[in-house]
Amino acid sequence: MPAEALYTTFRIHKQLEVFFQDKGLFYERRKGYWRDKRKPISKIVSALSLVQAVVAIMVGRPDAAKGRPRDYINQKDKRYEIFGHDEYDDSKQMSSDVAKFRPYDFEIYLRCWQIIKRVDQFLNLPELHLDNESRRNLLYYMARAAACTMTKNAHCPPGELLKVDLSLLTDDFMRTQCLQMVKRIYKRNGGNDEAGKNPKTGEELQRKLVKMYSPTKQSKAAMA
């Protein structure tokens, strides 16, 4: 039994299932449940894919999203980081040890998944001439870069991501603002599956984003 079969029994995942369904999407807490009901595969959000999207974009670990996403299911501290405490329930009084681990606004989970889907569509454009390995490995780095570029913040705060108009994620935006930067970093670190999973690749991308969108840079731009 996959690890996500147990952790998706927690309250937040039941809430996410309802939230996504209200948006015309189907959050798959139980593997195969929505397929058996003949829902379109393009509308099904698997538990693991949602973890990968949040880890890549909000946690800023595209390397972990690619290579070690189940760490954020199996390890409590990492699971709490993206979904809040397993016992978090704001409908009742909670202990401080539980309340301090709060989940994101549900809209953040949706936006992370939408960004991943949109980036995936872009990377599959024939004119980019990317092979399957490159598409798989670039996906989470591109998603992180796109989110930070749209928010103009290297740390992509949740509140800023909620303000962003996702229609900005055009093919031209991703090609000119993100692709070349991400490809250069990926190739410098080996340009293969190991590079996609390597924390050094993620660290290099983050350093680049900080250099581009640090408060110092923004202040100088505002004064220019």
N, C-alpha and C positions, 0 to 999 in steps of 0.2 A: 504494500500500500504506500503511495507517495506521501511525503511528509505534509503536503498541502491539504490532504484529505482530512487531517486532524485539525490543523490550525484554522481552517475555514469554517469550523463549527463555532468559533467565537463570535460574539455579538456584532462586532463591526462588519464582519463579512456578510452576515445576514442583512444588515442595513445597506451595505454596498450593493447587494443583489437587487434590493428594491429600488435603490437610487438609479442604478444603471438601467433597470427595466423601464423606469419612467423616462429615460432618455432614448428608448428604443434599442438598447443593448442588453446583452445577457451575460451576467457575471457567473462564471462556472465554478460554483463552490464544490460541486460533485462532478467528477470527470465523466464526460459523455452525456450528462443530464440534458443539456439543451440540444445536442445533436440528435439524441433520441426523440426529441420533440420537433425535429426537423427545422430548427431555426437556422438562418443563413450563417455559414461559418464566418463570414466577414463581420458579423454582428456579435459573435461570441468572444467574451473577454476571459481568457483562462486565468486562473489564480496565479500561476507562475509568470505569465506575461505581464500581469499588473505589478507584481513584485519587481520584475526587471525594469519596467518603465519608471517606477518610483525611485529605485536605487540609482539608476542612471541619471535621472534629471534632478531629483530633490536631494538625494544623498551626495550626488556628485561622484559616483563610483561606476562609470561605464565599464571599467574592467571587471568589477565584481558582477555587474549585471550580465555580462557576457560569460564569465567563467565560473562564478561562484554564487549564483542567485539564491540557492537553497540555504546558504549561510543565514540569510535574512528570514528564513522560516524556522530553521532548527535551533538557532542561537537566540535566546530570549532578549538579550540586550539589543541585538540588531533587529529583531522582529518588532520590539517596542519602538525602535527608532522610526519605523515606517508606518506601523499600524496602531501605535499606542499600546498601552498595557492590555494584556489578554482580558482583564477584568474591568476595563474602563467602561463606565456606564454613567453618563451625565444625567440620567433620569433619577438618580438616587445619590445619597451621600457616599463619598468614597474616602478611603484613607489617603493621606498625603503621598504615600509610596505608590499608590495607583494613579492618583489624579495628576501627578507630575509628568506622566507619560501619556500625552494627549495625541490622538490621531490628527491627521491633516483634515482640513475642510474637504468634504466629499468631492467637491468640484475639482480639487487638485488631482485626485486619483483619475478622474475623467480626463482632465487636460493632459496628464502625463501619457495616458494611453492614446489619446488623439494625436499627440505629437509623434509618438513612436510610429503609429500607423501612417501618418503623413510622410514622415521621413522614409519609411520603408517603400512607399509608393515612388518617391523621388529616386531612391537608389536603384530601383528597378527600371528606370528609363533606359531604353536600348542605346541611346546616344552617349551614355556615360561609359559604356564598354567595361562595366565592372563584372567580374566573375562572382560566382556564388559565395566563395570564401570571403572576398572583399566586402560584399554586401552585408554578410553576417557580422563581420568584425567592425565595420564602420558604423553600423546602425546606432548603437548606444552612444558612441562618441559624437555622432552627428546630432542626435537628439539633445544631448547636454549642451553642445555648442549652440544649437539653434535656440534653446530656451534662454541661455545666458545672453545671447545676442539680441533676442527680442526684448528682454527685460533690461538690457544694458547693465547687467550686474553679474559679476563673476560667481556669485553665490546663489543666484536665482531664488530670492526670498519668495515664499508662498504668496504673500500679499501682492507682490509685483507680478507674479505669473498670472494671478487671477485677473489683473487689469489688462493683460495683453489680448489683442485681437488675433486669434489664430489664423485669420485669413491672410496674415502677413507671411505665412509659411508657403510662399509660392516657390515654384521651381527655380525662378531667377534668384530669389533671396537665398535659397540654400546653396545654389551653385556659386554665387558671388561672395556670400558672407561666411560660408561654413566649409564647403567641400574641400577646397584646396588646402586650407589650414589643417583640417583633420587628416587628409590624405598624407600630407607631408610628415606629420607626427607619427602616423601609423607606419609609414614606410621607414622612417628613421629607427623605429623600434623593431623592425624585422619584416613588416608587411605580411604577416601570416597569422594563423590562429593563436600562436603563442603571444604575439604582439597584442591581439585583441583581449587576451586575458591578463596581460602583464600590468601590475599596478604602476609601473614606471610610465606606461603609455598614458594612463589616466592622470598621473601626476604632472606629466609634461603638458597635457592639454589644459589642466587647471592653472598651471603657471602662466600659460599663454593668455588664458581668459583674464586672469588677475592683471596681467600687464596691460591688456586692452581696456579693461573696465574698472580699474582700481579707482578709489575716490580721488587720488592725486591726479590721475589722467583726466577724470571728468571735470575736476576743478579748473585745470589748465585750459581744457576745451571751452569751458563756460566763459573764461576770462578773455579768450582769444577774439 
